[in-house]
Amino acid sequence: AEEALPATPGLTLGALRDGLIARGGAHAERLARGRAIRCALNQAMADDEALPVPDGAEVAFFPPVTGG
């Protein structure tokens, strides 16, 4: 599901993930540390510590194996 979040200068994907975990609920369950999660920034695979996440960027978190 798409969700727009406010821009935070210098925000890493890891910090964004931690912020979503802190919201609790489904975010916390699906993005929990210790779970295998891949990150993409503007449709390119990215490291959890990729800097910075630009304003208006598309960020995706997903399991390491997807199919279709």
All heavy atoms as TSV, in Angstrom:
chain	resi	resn	atom	element	x	y	z
A	1	ALA	N	N	0.838	-1.180	0.000
A	1	ALA	CA	C	0.000	0.000	0.000
A	1	ALA	C	C	0.880	1.239	0.000
A	1	ALA	O	O	1.854	1.308	0.728
A	1	ALA	CB	C	-0.917	-0.004	1.208
A	2	GLU	N	N	0.510	2.206	-0.799
A	2	GLU	CA	C	1.279	3.440	-0.880
A	2	GLU	C	C	0.876	4.365	0.254
A	2	GLU	O	O	-0.290	4.456	0.621
A	2	GLU	CB	C	1.036	4.129	-2.214
A	2	GLU	CG	C	1.637	3.372	-3.370
A	2	GLU	CD	C	1.459	4.104	-4.683
A	2	GLU	OE1	O	1.327	5.345	-4.663
A	2	GLU	OE2	O	1.447	3.438	-5.713
A	3	GLU	N	N	1.874	5.054	0.799
A	3	GLU	CA	C	1.622	5.998	1.874
A	3	GLU	C	C	2.654	7.105	1.770
A	3	GLU	O	O	3.852	6.847	1.737
A	3	GLU	CB	C	1.758	5.288	3.227
A	3	GLU	CG	C	1.472	6.163	4.402
A	3	GLU	CD	C	1.521	5.396	5.715
A	3	GLU	OE1	O	1.488	4.170	5.720
A	3	GLU	OE2	O	1.595	6.074	6.745
A	4	ALA	N	N	2.211	8.342	1.705
A	4	ALA	CA	C	3.121	9.482	1.654
A	4	ALA	C	C	3.534	9.848	3.078
A	4	ALA	O	O	2.712	9.899	3.980
A	4	ALA	CB	C	2.457	10.672	0.983
A	5	LEU	N	N	4.829	10.069	3.259
A	5	LEU	CA	C	5.359	10.447	4.557
A	5	LEU	C	C	6.057	11.794	4.431
A	5	LEU	O	O	6.591	12.118	3.378
A	5	LEU	CB	C	6.365	9.392	5.039
A	5	LEU	CG	C	5.816	7.981	5.205
A	5	LEU	CD1	C	6.940	7.006	5.483
A	5	LEU	CD2	C	4.794	7.945	6.327
A	6	PRO	N	N	6.107	12.573	5.503
A	6	PRO	CA	C	6.788	13.864	5.435
A	6	PRO	C	C	8.283	13.681	5.183
A	6	PRO	O	O	8.880	12.712	5.651
A	6	PRO	CB	C	6.537	14.498	6.800
A	6	PRO	CG	C	6.004	13.423	7.669
A	6	PRO	CD	C	5.518	12.313	6.803
A	7	ALA	N	N	8.887	14.597	4.442
A	7	ALA	CA	C	10.322	14.546	4.144
A	7	ALA	C	C	11.120	14.857	5.407
A	7	ALA	O	O	10.750	15.715	6.192
A	7	ALA	CB	C	10.659	15.543	3.052
A	8	THR	N	N	12.204	14.115	5.590
A	8	THR	CA	C	13.127	14.343	6.692
A	8	THR	C	C	14.530	14.349	6.117
A	8	THR	O	O	15.012	13.317	5.671
A	8	THR	CB	C	12.995	13.222	7.757
A	8	THR	OG1	O	11.645	13.161	8.205
A	8	THR	CG2	C	13.906	13.477	8.930
A	9	PRO	N	N	15.194	15.502	6.080
A	9	PRO	CA	C	16.534	15.579	5.484
A	9	PRO	C	C	17.512	14.594	6.111
A	9	PRO	O	O	17.542	14.421	7.328
A	9	PRO	CB	C	16.970	17.018	5.773
A	9	PRO	CG	C	15.702	17.770	5.974
A	9	PRO	CD	C	14.751	16.783	6.600
A	10	GLY	N	N	18.297	13.899	5.270
A	10	GLY	CA	C	19.316	12.970	5.740
A	10	GLY	C	C	18.781	11.627	6.205
A	10	GLY	O	O	19.529	10.812	6.728
A	11	LEU	N	N	17.505	11.366	6.022
A	11	LEU	CA	C	16.887	10.129	6.481
A	11	LEU	C	C	17.406	8.935	5.691
A	11	LEU	O	O	17.425	8.951	4.466
A	11	LEU	CB	C	15.365	10.228	6.308
A	11	LEU	CG	C	14.533	9.060	6.815
A	11	LEU	CD1	C	14.530	9.047	8.340
A	11	LEU	CD2	C	13.105	9.176	6.294
A	12	THR	N	N	17.838	7.878	6.393
A	12	THR	CA	C	18.250	6.635	5.731
A	12	THR	C	C	17.046	5.711	5.607
A	12	THR	O	O	16.042	5.881	6.298
A	12	THR	CB	C	19.337	5.904	6.534
A	12	THR	OG1	O	18.785	5.480	7.781
A	12	THR	CG2	C	20.563	6.771	6.763
A	13	LEU	N	N	17.169	4.705	4.760
A	13	LEU	CA	C	16.105	3.700	4.663
A	13	LEU	C	C	15.941	2.972	5.995
A	13	LEU	O	O	14.833	2.641	6.404
A	13	LEU	CB	C	16.415	2.709	3.547
A	13	LEU	CG	C	16.298	3.258	2.131
A	13	LEU	CD1	C	16.815	2.233	1.124
A	13	LEU	CD2	C	14.877	3.647	1.809
A	14	GLY	N	N	17.042	2.730	6.679
A	14	GLY	CA	C	16.982	2.071	7.984
A	14	GLY	C	C	16.225	2.901	9.004
A	14	GLY	O	O	15.415	2.377	9.774
A	15	ALA	N	N	16.464	4.208	9.014
A	15	ALA	CA	C	15.752	5.090	9.942
A	15	ALA	C	C	14.269	5.168	9.580
A	15	ALA	O	O	13.406	5.209	10.461
A	15	ALA	CB	C	16.381	6.477	9.946
A	16	LEU	N	N	13.970	5.169	8.289
A	16	LEU	CA	C	12.576	5.168	7.856
A	16	LEU	C	C	11.896	3.887	8.307
A	16	LEU	O	O	10.783	3.917	8.850
A	16	LEU	CB	C	12.496	5.309	6.337
A	16	LEU	CG	C	11.103	5.225	5.721
A	16	LEU	CD1	C	10.190	6.316	6.271
A	16	LEU	CD2	C	11.198	5.311	4.210
A	17	ARG	N	N	12.576	2.761	8.118
A	17	ARG	CA	C	12.038	1.471	8.567
A	17	ARG	C	C	11.777	1.502	10.068
A	17	ARG	O	O	10.708	1.093	10.529
A	17	ARG	CB	C	13.017	0.362	8.208
A	17	ARG	CG	C	12.578	-1.015	8.627
A	17	ARG	CD	C	13.596	-2.053	8.206
A	17	ARG	NE	N	13.231	-3.375	8.663
A	17	ARG	CZ	C	13.973	-4.456	8.469
A	17	ARG	NH1	N	15.114	-4.366	7.821
A	17	ARG	NH2	N	13.579	-5.621	8.923
A	18	ASP	N	N	12.739	2.002	10.856
A	18	ASP	CA	C	12.563	2.069	12.306
A	18	ASP	C	C	11.381	2.960	12.682
A	18	ASP	O	O	10.638	2.656	13.611
A	18	ASP	CB	C	13.838	2.567	12.975
A	18	ASP	CG	C	14.966	1.538	12.926
A	18	ASP	OD1	O	14.691	0.331	12.744
A	18	ASP	OD2	O	16.132	1.955	13.053
A	19	GLY	N	N	11.199	4.058	11.951
A	19	GLY	CA	C	10.063	4.939	12.213
A	19	GLY	C	C	8.738	4.260	11.939
A	19	GLY	O	O	7.770	4.436	12.681
A	20	LEU	N	N	8.689	3.460	10.885
A	20	LEU	CA	C	7.461	2.732	10.571
A	20	LEU	C	C	7.203	1.632	11.605
A	20	LEU	O	O	6.062	1.400	11.999
A	20	LEU	CB	C	7.536	2.136	9.161
A	20	LEU	CG	C	7.502	3.159	8.030
A	20	LEU	CD1	C	7.821	2.489	6.695
A	20	LEU	CD2	C	6.164	3.865	7.969
A	21	ILE	N	N	8.256	0.976	12.068
A	21	ILE	CA	C	8.119	-0.041	13.119
A	21	ILE	C	C	7.543	0.600	14.379
A	21	ILE	O	O	6.673	0.031	15.039
A	21	ILE	CB	C	9.480	-0.706	13.407
A	21	ILE	CG1	C	9.907	-1.580	12.220
A	21	ILE	CG2	C	9.429	-1.527	14.682
A	21	ILE	CD1	C	11.350	-2.054	12.276
A	22	ALA	N	N	8.020	1.810	14.696
A	22	ALA	CA	C	7.570	2.505	15.902
A	22	ALA	C	C	6.077	2.833	15.866
A	22	ALA	O	O	5.459	3.023	16.917
A	22	ALA	CB	C	8.385	3.782	16.111
A	23	ARG	N	N	5.497	2.897	14.677
A	23	ARG	CA	C	4.053	3.163	14.566
A	23	ARG	C	C	3.220	2.002	15.098
A	23	ARG	O	O	2.038	2.154	15.378
A	23	ARG	CB	C	3.662	3.409	13.111
A	23	ARG	CG	C	4.153	4.711	12.577
A	23	ARG	CD	C	3.674	4.887	11.172
A	23	ARG	NE	N	3.976	6.218	10.697
A	23	ARG	CZ	C	3.448	6.750	9.619
A	23	ARG	NH1	N	2.583	6.066	8.895
A	23	ARG	NH2	N	3.775	7.957	9.243
A	24	GLY	N	N	3.834	0.818	15.165
A	24	GLY	CA	C	3.128	-0.354	15.674
A	24	GLY	C	C	2.245	-0.994	14.617
A	24	GLY	O	O	2.300	-0.659	13.436
A	25	GLY	N	N	1.423	-1.910	15.041
A	25	GLY	CA	C	0.479	-2.585	14.155
A	25	GLY	C	C	1.153	-3.360	13.047
A	25	GLY	O	O	2.206	-3.976	13.238
A	26	ALA	N	N	0.542	-3.338	11.883
A	26	ALA	CA	C	1.032	-4.101	10.735
A	26	ALA	C	C	2.438	-3.666	10.333
A	26	ALA	O	O	3.255	-4.493	9.932
A	26	ALA	CB	C	0.076	-3.951	9.558
A	27	HIS	N	N	2.752	-2.354	10.443
A	27	HIS	CA	C	4.097	-1.876	10.108
A	27	HIS	C	C	5.130	-2.583	10.974
A	27	HIS	O	O	6.136	-3.077	10.481
A	27	HIS	CB	C	4.217	-0.358	10.306
A	27	HIS	CG	C	3.471	0.439	9.299
A	27	HIS	ND1	N	2.334	1.127	9.613
A	27	HIS	CD2	C	3.695	0.658	7.986
A	27	HIS	CE1	C	1.887	1.746	8.535
A	27	HIS	NE2	N	2.687	1.476	7.530
A	28	ALA	N	N	4.897	-2.612	12.270
A	28	ALA	CA	C	5.847	-3.205	13.206
A	28	ALA	C	C	6.031	-4.699	12.938
A	28	ALA	O	O	7.142	-5.208	12.970
A	28	ALA	CB	C	5.382	-2.981	14.645
A	29	GLU	N	N	4.953	-5.364	12.666
A	29	GLU	CA	C	5.003	-6.805	12.436
A	29	GLU	C	C	5.763	-7.149	11.156
A	29	GLU	O	O	6.632	-8.003	11.144
A	29	GLU	CB	C	3.576	-7.352	12.363
A	29	GLU	CG	C	3.497	-8.843	12.137
A	29	GLU	CD	C	2.065	-9.330	12.019
A	29	GLU	OE1	O	1.172	-8.726	12.648
A	29	GLU	OE2	O	1.843	-10.301	11.284
A	30	ARG	N	N	5.465	-6.464	10.079
A	30	ARG	CA	C	6.047	-6.808	8.773
A	30	ARG	C	C	7.470	-6.306	8.583
A	30	ARG	O	O	8.228	-6.883	7.809
A	30	ARG	CB	C	5.146	-6.279	7.665
A	30	ARG	CG	C	3.813	-7.007	7.642
A	30	ARG	CD	C	2.975	-6.633	6.448
A	30	ARG	NE	N	1.720	-7.352	6.494
A	30	ARG	CZ	C	0.542	-6.776	6.636
A	30	ARG	NH1	N	0.453	-5.461	6.725
A	30	ARG	NH2	N	-0.555	-7.490	6.668
A	31	LEU	N	N	7.824	-5.205	9.241
A	31	LEU	CA	C	9.153	-4.616	9.048
A	31	LEU	C	C	10.098	-4.866	10.216
A	31	LEU	O	O	11.208	-4.339	10.239
A	31	LEU	CB	C	9.020	-3.103	8.835
A	31	LEU	CG	C	8.238	-2.668	7.600
A	31	LEU	CD1	C	8.068	-1.159	7.591
A	31	LEU	CD2	C	8.924	-3.145	6.333
A	32	ALA	N	N	9.682	-5.690	11.186
A	32	ALA	CA	C	10.463	-5.918	12.399
A	32	ALA	C	C	11.913	-6.269	12.096
A	32	ALA	O	O	12.210	-6.986	11.136
A	32	ALA	CB	C	9.819	-7.027	13.225
A	33	ARG	N	N	12.809	-5.735	12.918
A	33	ARG	CA	C	14.222	-6.079	12.816
A	33	ARG	C	C	14.346	-7.574	13.076
A	33	ARG	O	O	13.627	-8.142	13.878
A	33	ARG	CB	C	15.058	-5.275	13.813
A	33	ARG	CG	C	15.103	-3.801	13.475
A	33	ARG	CD	C	15.832	-3.613	12.184
A	33	ARG	NE	N	15.863	-2.195	11.795
A	33	ARG	CZ	C	16.506	-1.786	10.725
A	33	ARG	NH1	N	17.167	-2.630	9.963
A	33	ARG	NH2	N	16.495	-0.520	10.413
A	34	GLY	N	N	15.238	-8.218	12.385
A	34	GLY	CA	C	15.368	-9.668	12.492
A	34	GLY	C	C	14.633	-10.389	11.372
A	34	GLY	O	O	14.907	-11.546	11.099
A	35	ARG	N	N	13.699	-9.706	10.725
A	35	ARG	CA	C	13.018	-10.274	9.560
A	35	ARG	C	C	13.809	-9.909	8.317
A	35	ARG	O	O	14.375	-8.827	8.223
A	35	ARG	CB	C	11.605	-9.723	9.430
A	35	ARG	CG	C	10.690	-10.202	10.553
A	35	ARG	CD	C	9.269	-9.920	10.263
A	35	ARG	NE	N	8.826	-10.785	9.157
A	35	ARG	CZ	C	7.572	-10.930	8.792
A	35	ARG	NH1	N	6.634	-10.276	9.417
A	35	ARG	NH2	N	7.243	-11.706	7.799
A	36	ALA	N	N	13.852	-10.819	7.378
A	36	ALA	CA	C	14.550	-10.560	6.118
A	36	ALA	C	C	13.686	-9.632	5.272
A	36	ALA	O	O	12.593	-9.994	4.856
A	36	ALA	CB	C	14.804	-11.867	5.378
A	37	ILE	N	N	14.180	-8.424	5.062
A	37	ILE	CA	C	13.471	-7.410	4.278
A	37	ILE	C	C	14.454	-6.800	3.293
A	37	ILE	O	O	15.579	-6.464	3.652
A	37	ILE	CB	C	12.903	-6.287	5.192
A	37	ILE	CG1	C	11.890	-6.837	6.191
A	37	ILE	CG2	C	12.299	-5.152	4.380
A	37	ILE	CD1	C	10.586	-7.289	5.603
A	38	ARG	N	N	14.038	-6.646	2.056
A	38	ARG	CA	C	14.839	-5.948	1.045
A	38	ARG	C	C	14.278	-4.537	0.902
A	38	ARG	O	O	13.099	-4.298	1.139
A	38	ARG	CB	C	14.770	-6.675	-0.305
A	38	ARG	CG	C	15.354	-8.067	-0.313
A	38	ARG	CD	C	16.833	-8.074	-0.058
A	38	ARG	NE	N	17.500	-7.146	-0.950
A	38	ARG	CZ	C	18.558	-7.412	-1.692
A	38	ARG	NH1	N	19.101	-8.590	-1.633
A	38	ARG	NH2	N	19.091	-6.518	-2.471
A	39	CYS	N	N	15.142	-3.605	0.487
A	39	CYS	CA	C	14.754	-2.207	0.317
A	39	CYS	C	C	15.014	-1.783	-1.117
A	39	CYS	O	O	15.988	-2.204	-1.736
A	39	CYS	CB	C	15.575	-1.300	1.219
A	39	CYS	SG	S	15.571	-1.731	2.956
A	40	ALA	N	N	14.154	-0.923	-1.623
A	40	ALA	CA	C	14.369	-0.312	-2.934
A	40	ALA	C	C	14.104	1.179	-2.803
A	40	ALA	O	O	13.194	1.609	-2.087
A	40	ALA	CB	C	13.449	-0.916	-3.982
A	41	LEU	N	N	14.942	1.960	-3.474
A	41	LEU	CA	C	14.810	3.410	-3.492
A	41	LEU	C	C	14.686	3.825	-4.947
A	41	LEU	O	O	15.590	3.571	-5.743
A	41	LEU	CB	C	16.025	4.064	-2.838
A	41	LEU	CG	C	16.070	5.581	-2.789
A	41	LEU	CD1	C	14.878	6.131	-2.008
A	41	LEU	CD2	C	17.375	6.041	-2.162
A	42	ASN	N	N	13.540	4.403	-5.304
A	42	ASN	CA	C	13.256	4.782	-6.693
A	42	ASN	C	C	13.483	3.614	-7.647
A	42	ASN	O	O	14.141	3.724	-8.667
A	42	ASN	CB	C	14.063	6.015	-7.097
A	42	ASN	CG	C	13.584	7.254	-6.387
A	42	ASN	OD1	O	12.395	7.415	-6.137
A	42	ASN	ND2	N	14.497	8.129	-6.021
A	43	GLN	N	N	12.933	2.465	-7.262
A	43	GLN	CA	C	12.911	1.233	-8.050
A	43	GLN	C	C	14.286	0.614	-8.277
A	43	GLN	O	O	14.463	-0.200	-9.180
A	43	GLN	CB	C	12.174	1.446	-9.366
A	43	GLN	CG	C	10.740	1.863	-9.149
A	43	GLN	CD	C	9.948	1.985	-10.422
A	43	GLN	OE1	O	10.379	1.577	-11.488
A	43	GLN	NE2	N	8.755	2.542	-10.320
A	44	ALA	N	N	15.264	0.956	-7.447
A	44	ALA	CA	C	16.593	0.346	-7.500
A	44	ALA	C	C	16.901	-0.231	-6.123
A	44	ALA	O	O	16.664	0.428	-5.099
A	44	ALA	CB	C	17.644	1.380	-7.889
A	45	MET	N	N	17.411	-1.456	-6.092
A	45	MET	CA	C	17.761	-2.071	-4.821
A	45	MET	C	C	18.712	-1.148	-4.074
A	45	MET	O	O	19.595	-0.530	-4.668
A	45	MET	CB	C	18.421	-3.439	-5.039
A	45	MET	CG	C	17.507	-4.454	-5.726
A	45	MET	SD	S	15.902	-4.674	-4.923
A	45	MET	CE	C	16.394	-5.347	-3.358
A	46	ALA	N	N	18.527	-1.035	-2.775
A	46	ALA	CA	C	19.329	-0.126	-1.968
A	46	ALA	C	C	19.628	-0.756	-0.620
A	46	ALA	O	O	18.890	-1.618	-0.144
A	46	ALA	CB	C	18.584	1.194	-1.781
A	47	ASP	N	N	20.691	-0.302	-0.023
A	47	ASP	CA	C	21.093	-0.746	1.297
A	47	ASP	C	C	20.263	-0.019	2.352
A	47	ASP	O	O	19.823	1.110	2.135
A	47	ASP	CB	C	22.585	-0.445	1.480
A	47	ASP	CG	C	23.113	-0.962	2.790
A	47	ASP	OD1	O	23.391	-2.172	2.888
A	47	ASP	OD2	O	23.248	-0.143	3.717
A	48	ASP	N	N	20.105	-0.656	3.502
A	48	ASP	CA	C	19.364	-0.092	4.626
A	48	ASP	C	C	19.918	1.262	5.059
A	48	ASP	O	O	19.207	2.091	5.604
A	48	ASP	CB	C	19.456	-1.083	5.792
A	48	ASP	CG	C	18.287	-1.017	6.747
A	48	ASP	OD1	O	17.252	-0.437	6.392
A	48	ASP	OD2	O	18.424	-1.552	7.852
A	49	GLU	N	N	21.192	1.500	4.804
A	49	GLU	CA	C	21.831	2.740	5.223
A	49	GLU	C	C	22.029	3.725	4.074
A	49	GLU	O	O	22.802	4.673	4.189
A	49	GLU	CB	C	23.169	2.437	5.900
A	49	GLU	CG	C	23.005	1.643	7.187
A	49	GLU	CD	C	22.060	2.298	8.188
A	49	GLU	OE1	O	22.140	3.530	8.387
A	49	GLU	OE2	O	21.227	1.584	8.761
A	50	ALA	N	N	21.368	3.494	2.932
A	50	ALA	CA	C	21.491	4.401	1.788
A	50	ALA	C	C	21.108	5.818	2.209
A	50	ALA	O	O	20.098	6.034	2.865
A	50	ALA	CB	C	20.592	3.931	0.647
A	51	LEU	N	N	21.910	6.791	1.851
A	51	LEU	CA	C	21.669	8.186	2.201
A	51	LEU	C	C	21.627	9.051	0.976
A	51	LEU	O	O	22.380	8.795	0.054
A	51	LEU	CB	C	22.816	8.719	3.059
A	51	LEU	CG	C	22.671	8.676	4.566
A	51	LEU	CD1	C	23.882	9.362	5.205
A	51	LEU	CD2	C	21.422	9.306	5.084
A	52	PRO	N	N	20.965	10.133	1.003
A	52	PRO	CA	C	19.729	10.346	1.764
A	52	PRO	C	C	18.552	9.850	0.938
A	52	PRO	O	O	18.687	9.614	-0.247
A	52	PRO	CB	C	19.689	11.855	1.917
A	52	PRO	CG	C	20.315	12.375	0.649
A	52	PRO	CD	C	21.366	11.337	0.267
A	53	VAL	N	N	17.410	9.730	1.589
A	53	VAL	CA	C	16.175	9.423	0.865
A	53	VAL	C	C	15.629	10.773	0.403
A	53	VAL	O	O	15.204	11.577	1.225
A	53	VAL	CB	C	15.154	8.700	1.760
A	53	VAL	CG1	C	13.846	8.479	1.023
A	53	VAL	CG2	C	15.722	7.371	2.259
A	54	PRO	N	N	15.692	11.054	-0.911
A	54	PRO	CA	C	15.262	12.376	-1.382
A	54	PRO	C	C	13.761	12.602	-1.229
A	54	PRO	O	O	12.974	11.654	-1.236
A	54	PRO	CB	C	15.656	12.387	-2.858
A	54	PRO	CG	C	16.169	11.045	-3.196
A	54	PRO	CD	C	16.172	10.203	-1.972
A	55	ASP	N	N	13.377	13.856	-1.094
A	55	ASP	CA	C	11.970	14.227	-1.027
A	55	ASP	C	C	11.275	13.720	-2.285
A	55	ASP	O	O	11.780	13.869	-3.395
A	55	ASP	CB	C	11.843	15.753	-0.924
A	55	ASP	CG	C	10.420	16.215	-0.685
A	55	ASP	OD1	O	9.616	15.409	-0.172
A	55	ASP	OD2	O	10.110	17.370	-1.003
A	56	GLY	N	N	10.146	13.073	-2.137
A	56	GLY	CA	C	9.378	12.557	-3.267
A	56	GLY	C	C	9.845	11.206	-3.768
A	56	GLY	O	O	9.317	10.701	-4.752
A	57	ALA	N	N	10.829	10.594	-3.087
A	57	ALA	CA	C	11.353	9.298	-3.520
A	57	ALA	C	C	10.316	8.199	-3.302
A	57	ALA	O	O	9.472	8.280	-2.412
A	57	ALA	CB	C	12.624	8.952	-2.750
A	58	GLU	N	N	10.411	7.179	-4.125
A	58	GLU	CA	C	9.595	5.976	-3.943
A	58	GLU	C	C	10.440	4.973	-3.176
A	58	GLU	O	O	11.549	4.643	-3.583
A	58	GLU	CB	C	9.204	5.392	-5.296
A	58	GLU	CG	C	8.422	4.098	-5.160
A	58	GLU	CD	C	8.146	3.463	-6.513
A	58	GLU	OE1	O	9.111	3.124	-7.220
A	58	GLU	OE2	O	6.960	3.305	-6.845
A	59	VAL	N	N	9.927	4.515	-2.038
A	59	VAL	CA	C	10.613	3.547	-1.194
A	59	VAL	C	C	9.749	2.301	-1.111
A	59	VAL	O	O	8.533	2.395	-0.950
A	59	VAL	CB	C	10.854	4.120	0.226
A	59	VAL	CG1	C	11.428	3.066	1.146
A	59	VAL	CG2	C	11.760	5.338	0.158
A	60	ALA	N	N	10.398	1.145	-1.222
A	60	ALA	CA	C	9.667	-0.114	-1.102
A	60	ALA	C	C	10.408	-1.040	-0.151
A	60	ALA	O	O	11.637	-1.098	-0.167
A	60	ALA	CB	C	9.529	-0.777	-2.463
A	61	PHE	N	N	9.665	-1.726	0.688
A	61	PHE	CA	C	10.191	-2.769	1.560
A	61	PHE	C	C	9.453	-4.044	1.190
A	61	PHE	O	O	8.226	-4.042	1.092
A	61	PHE	CB	C	9.924	-2.444	3.029
A	61	PHE	CG	C	10.625	-1.206	3.531
A	61	PHE	CD1	C	9.945	-0.024	3.688
A	61	PHE	CD2	C	11.973	-1.250	3.847
A	61	PHE	CE1	C	10.579	1.111	4.163
A	61	PHE	CE2	C	12.620	-0.123	4.316
A	61	PHE	CZ	C	11.926	1.066	4.469
A	62	PHE	N	N	10.177	-5.124	0.976
A	62	PHE	CA	C	9.532	-6.375	0.589
A	62	PHE	C	C	10.384	-7.563	0.994
A	62	PHE	O	O	11.584	-7.418	1.237
A	62	PHE	CB	C	9.234	-6.391	-0.917
A	62	PHE	CG	C	10.389	-6.018	-1.779
A	62	PHE	CD1	C	11.238	-6.971	-2.311
A	62	PHE	CD2	C	10.639	-4.688	-2.086
A	62	PHE	CE1	C	12.315	-6.622	-3.094
A	62	PHE	CE2	C	11.709	-4.318	-2.883
A	62	PHE	CZ	C	12.547	-5.294	-3.382
A	63	PRO	N	N	9.790	-8.763	1.062
A	63	PRO	CA	C	10.569	-9.947	1.415
A	63	PRO	C	C	11.608	-10.224	0.330
A	63	PRO	O	O	11.438	-9.826	-0.816
A	63	PRO	CB	C	9.527	-11.063	1.501
A	63	PRO	CG	C	8.294	-10.532	0.888
A	63	PRO	CD	C	8.398	-9.049	0.814
A	64	PRO	N	N	12.713	-10.899	0.693
A	64	PRO	CA	C	13.788	-11.115	-0.273
A	64	PRO	C	C	13.410	-12.018	-1.443
A	64	PRO	O	O	14.084	-11.998	-2.458
A	64	PRO	CB	C	14.915	-11.722	0.557
A	64	PRO	CG	C	14.230	-12.303	1.744
A	64	PRO	CD	C	13.023	-11.462	1.989
A	65	VAL	N	N	12.356	-12.786	-1.319
A	65	VAL	CA	C	11.929	-13.662	-2.412
A	65	VAL	C	C	10.487	-13.331	-2.752
A	65	VAL	O	O	9.618	-13.422	-1.912
A	65	VAL	CB	C	12.028	-15.145	-2.006
A	65	VAL	CG1	C	11.566	-16.055	-3.125
A	65	VAL	CG2	C	13.455	-15.492	-1.589
A	66	THR	N	N	10.281	-12.891	-3.983
A	66	THR	CA	C	8.931	-12.637	-4.446
A	66	THR	C	C	8.722	-13.432	-5.717
A	66	THR	O	O	9.674	-13.820	-6.389
A	66	THR	CB	C	8.681	-11.145	-4.723
A	66	THR	OG1	O	9.580	-10.697	-5.725
A	66	THR	CG2	C	8.851	-10.319	-3.458
A	67	GLY	N	N	7.535	-13.687	-6.054
A	67	GLY	CA	C	7.255	-14.457	-7.264
A	67	GLY	C	C	6.093	-13.881	-8.023
A	67	GLY	O	O	5.414	-12.992	-7.567
A	68	GLY	N	N	5.913	-14.429	-9.174
A	68	GLY	CA	C	4.803	-13.927	-9.950
A	68	GLY	C	C	4.530	-14.783	-11.143
A	68	GLY	O	O	5.154	-15.715	-11.463
